[in-house]
């Protein structure tokens, strides 16, 4: 899983917002698109890349848009409820985005479900689909097997910090170390179990190992007695698939067996999303 160089987070300065945002505006104008719409979505994505909260001056710097233009568009987004002004006078993503995100997540889970079911049939353990939303992992899909008496259940919609999960590691392995450290500084690296990695240096080392072997592991770091293996969905989707099960049942042989089906399903999900975009 080599580090991505043109996608995700700030692997090229907040998902290359300082350059690609301006390029996107020029591209919309050149192709006959509506420039103000392109700029509005650039603002929303830049706020998301900054962890969900950003100052007006930083927004202007990251998007390379004139400050008066930023101010006008942000005010419109605030009036519509898609952006919110904080007491600190910074700006955050607004509540009207929640409904859109929930509906999109449900559709994403529906598209991905056949591929998750294939993995369950091949491996016989629970399969999860998760995405990085801001600074947190949110589970958007889950399929359980029927044959095991002890089954793992992950609640769809559940949010956790990425440093405690295999899916979080798989996604963040595509970012550069500076981006990862900035996210960890924002989340605080809380402790879930005695096995949770709580040092930024140790976590960066874990991501290097994840890139080297091509998959991520959670060894009872989110929940005692549970082991997970995950792979990222290829492309700029900020998604990952994982298999989770009781630690005694999730030995190295099961991990080795799971990686191939997970990679095939991740590639299929990526192709499905690209075809629908």
C-alpha positions in Angstrom: 0.0 0.0 0.0 2.3 2.8 -1.2 1.6 6.3 0.1 -0.7 8.2 -2.2 0.9 11.4 -3.7 -2.1 13.1 -5.2 -5.0 12.2 -3.0 -6.4 12.4 0.6 -6.0 14.8 3.5 -3.1 17.1 3.2 -0.7 14.7 1.5 0.0 17.6 -0.9 -1.1 20.4 1.5 -4.6 19.6 2.6 -5.5 17.4 -0.4 -3.6 19.8 -2.6 -6.2 22.5 -1.8 -3.6 25.2 -2.3 -3.2 24.3 -5.9 -5.9 21.9 -7.0 -8.7 24.1 -5.6 -7.6 27.0 -7.8 -7.2 24.6 -10.7 -10.7 23.3 -10.1 -12.1 26.8 -10.3 -10.3 27.4 -13.6 -11.4 24.0 -14.9 -15.1 24.7 -14.1 -14.9 28.1 -15.9 -13.1 26.6 -18.9 -15.5 23.7 -19.3 -18.6 25.9 -19.1 -19.4 25.0 -15.5 -20.7 27.4 -12.9 -17.7 29.0 -11.2 -19.5 30.0 -8.0 -20.7 26.4 -7.5 -17.2 25.1 -8.0 -15.8 27.6 -5.5 -18.5 26.8 -3.0 -17.7 23.1 -3.0 -14.0 23.9 -2.9 -14.7 25.8 0.3 -16.7 22.9 1.8 -14.0 20.4 0.9 -11.2 22.7 2.3 -13.1 23.0 5.6 -13.3 19.2 5.7 -9.6 18.8 4.9 -8.8 21.2 7.8 -10.6 18.9 10.2 -14.0 20.6 10.0 -13.1 24.0 11.4 -11.0 26.8 9.8 -10.4 30.5 9.9 -11.4 32.8 7.0 -7.8 33.8 6.4 -6.7 30.2 6.3 -9.5 29.3 4.0 -8.4 32.1 1.6 -4.8 30.9 1.8 -5.7 27.3 1.2 -8.0 27.9 -1.7 -6.1 30.8 -3.3 -9.3 32.7 -3.7 -9.6 36.4 -3.0 -10.7 37.2 0.6 -13.8 39.2 -0.6 -14.9 36.2 -2.7 -14.4 33.8 0.2 -16.4 36.1 2.5 -19.3 36.4 0.1 -19.5 32.6 -0.6 -19.1 31.6 3.1 -21.8 34.1 4.1 -24.1 32.4 1.6 -23.2 29.0 2.8 -23.8 30.1 6.4 -27.3 31.5 5.4 -28.1 28.1 3.8 -26.9 26.1 6.8 -24.1 24.3 5.1 -21.5 26.3 7.0 -21.6 27.5 10.6 -19.8 30.4 12.2 -18.3 29.4 15.6 -18.1 31.7 18.6 -14.3 31.8 17.9 -15.3 33.4 14.5 -13.9 30.4 12.7 -16.1 28.5 10.3 -17.2 24.8 10.5 -19.3 22.5 8.4 -23.0 23.1 9.0 -25.8 20.9 10.1 -27.6 20.7 6.8 -24.7 18.6 5.5 -25.7 15.8 8.0 -28.8 14.8 6.0 -26.9 14.7 2.7 -24.1 12.7 4.3 -26.5 10.2 5.9 -28.3 9.6 2.6 -25.0 9.2 0.7 -23.7 6.8 3.3 -26.8 4.6 2.9 -26.5 4.6 -0.9 -22.8 3.7 -0.6 -23.5 0.8 1.7 -26.2 -0.5 -0.7 -23.7 -0.3 -3.7 -21.0 -2.0 -1.7 -23.1 -4.7 0.0 -22.8 -7.4 -2.7 -19.0 -7.1 -2.6 -19.0 -7.3 1.2 -21.2 -10.4 1.1 -18.7 -12.1 -1.2 -16.0 -11.6 1.3 -18.1 -13.0 4.1 -18.9 -16.1 2.0 -15.1 -16.6 1.3 -13.8 -15.9 4.8 -16.7 -16.6 7.2 -16.2 -13.5 9.4 -17.9 -10.1 9.7 -17.0 -7.5 7.1 -17.2 -3.7 7.6 -17.1 -0.7 5.3 -15.9 2.5 6.9 -14.9 6.0 5.8 -12.8 8.8 7.1 -15.3 11.7 7.8 -13.4 14.8 9.0 -11.1 13.4 11.7 -13.2 10.4 12.6 -13.9 7.0 11.2 -17.6 6.3 10.6 -18.9 2.8 9.8 -21.3 2.9 6.9 -21.7 -0.8 6.1 -21.7 -4.2 7.8 -22.4 -7.8 6.8 -22.3 -10.7 9.3 -21.9 -14.4 8.6 -24.6 -16.8 9.8 -22.5 -19.9 10.6 -20.4 -18.7 13.5 -22.0 -18.9 16.9 -19.9 -15.9 18.1 -20.4 -13.1 15.6 -19.0 -9.6 15.6 -21.4 -6.7 15.2 -20.3 -3.2 14.4 -23.1 -0.6 14.5 -23.5 1.3 11.3 -23.1 5.0 12.0 -20.7 4.5 14.9 -17.8 7.0 15.0 -14.4 6.3 16.4 -10.9 7.8 16.3 -8.9 6.4 13.4 -5.8 5.6 15.4 -7.7 2.8 17.2 -8.9 0.9 14.2 -7.5 -1.1 11.3 -9.7 0.8 8.8 -8.3 4.1 10.1 -4.8 2.9 9.7 -5.5 1.6 6.2 -6.9 5.0 5.1 -4.2 7.1 6.8 -1.4 5.0 5.4 -2.1 6.8 2.1 -1.2 10.2 3.7 2.1 11.7 4.5 3.5 11.8 8.0 2.9 15.5 8.5 -0.8 15.1 7.6 -1.2 12.2 10.0 0.5 14.0 12.8 -1.7 17.0 12.4 -4.8 14.7 12.6 -3.5 13.0 15.7 -2.9 16.3 17.3 -6.5 17.2 16.7 -8.0 14.0 18.0 -5.7 13.7 21.0 -5.1 9.9 20.6 -7.3 8.7 23.4 -6.9 5.3 25.0 -9.5 2.6 24.2 -7.7 -0.4 25.6 -4.3 -1.3 27.0 -3.2 -2.1 23.5 -4.2 1.3 21.9 -1.3 3.1 20.3 -1.1 6.5 21.9 2.2 7.9 20.7 2.3 9.7 17.4 5.8 8.3 16.7 4.7 4.8 17.3 1.6 5.3 15.1 3.6 6.7 12.2 5.8 3.6 12.5 2.7 1.4 12.4 1.6 3.2 9.2 5.0 2.5 7.6 4.5 -1.2 8.4 1.0 -1.0 7.0 2.3 0.4 3.7 5.0 -2.3 3.6 2.7 -5.3 4.0 -0.3 -3.8 2.2 -2.9 -4.1 4.9 -3.6 -2.8 8.4 -4.2 -4.6 11.7 -6.0 -3.8 14.9 -4.7 -6.0 17.6 -7.3 -5.4 20.4 -6.7 -1.7 20.1 -10.3 -0.6 19.8 -11.9 -3.4 21.8 -10.4 -6.1 24.0 -10.7 -9.6 22.5 -11.3 -8.4 18.9 -8.8 -8.5 16.1 -9.3 -6.8 12.7 -7.6 -6.7 9.3 -8.3 -3.9 6.8 -7.4 -2.6 3.3 -8.0 0.8 1.8 -10.4 1.2 -1.1 -8.1 2.4 -4.0 -8.5 5.9 -5.2 -9.5 9.2 -3.6 -12.4 7.6 -1.7 -11.2 7.7 1.9 -12.8 4.3 2.5 -11.6 0.9 3.8 -12.9 -2.6 4.2 -12.2 -4.7 7.3 -12.8 -8.2 8.7 -13.2 -8.4 12.4 -13.6 -11.4 14.8 -12.7 -12.7 18.2 -9.0 -12.7 18.7 -8.6 -16.5 19.2 -10.4 -17.0 15.9 -8.5 -14.3 14.0 -5.1 -15.9 13.8 -2.5 -15.3 11.2 -3.8 -17.9 8.9 -7.2 -16.2 8.8 -5.6 -12.8 8.3 -3.6 -14.3 5.3 -6.8 -15.8 3.9 -8.8 -12.5 4.3 -6.4 -10.1 2.6 -7.0 -11.4 -1.0 -10.8 -11.2 -0.8 -10.7 -7.8 0.9 -8.4 -6.4 -1.8 -10.7 -7.8 -4.5 -13.8 -6.3 -2.9 -12.0 -3.0 -2.3 -11.1 -2.8 -6.0 -14.7 -3.6 -6.9 -16.1 -0.9 -4.6 -13.7 1.6 -6.1 -14.7 0.7 -9.6 -18.3 1.0 -8.7 -17.9 4.4 -7.2 -15.8 5.6 -10.2 -18.4 4.4 -12.6 -21.1 6.3 -10.7 -19.1 9.6 -10.4 
